[in-house]
Amino acid sequence: MTDKFGEYRARLLNTDYPQWRNLLSCLVLITLSTGSVLSWWYAYYTLPETECHKGFLYFSILWLAVQLVVIGYLYWYRDIPAFARGAIKLLIMMGNVWFGLFIFALNPCSL
């Protein structure tokens, strides 16, 4: 039992992360993050009913900037344990889901 716990603990605290996997995961996160924000920008600039949501346009710029800083941190620093790296990636992905649900649940300005 203690051997399995020690093995599990060693896997969670492992900081050995292959460079190709690091690059690939960061590229996927950047694509997902910018995709969710760019979809809002596209909707804002193409739909006339969204002109009253200019504050959310500025919010989305800040949202994207913060995410890119965190993804850059994941890419450059190699001493992040596996459990923290996985939790940060999961938070970024789930945050983008909630961002999309929030933004596209806004009522049109004409109502």
Number of C-alpha atoms within 10 A of each C-alpha: 6 7 8 9 10 11 11 12 12 13 14 15 14 14 17 12 14 9 11 9 10 14 14 12 16 20 14 10 20 17 11 16 23 19 14 17 21 15 13 20 15 10 14 18 12 11 10 12 15 19 15 13 16 11 9 17 19 10 13 20 14 12 18 18 14 12 18 17 11 14 20 13 13 20 16 10 9 14 13 16 16 17 14 14 16 13 11 15 17 13 12 18 15 12 15 22 14 11 18 15 11 10 17 13 9 11 11 14 11 9 5
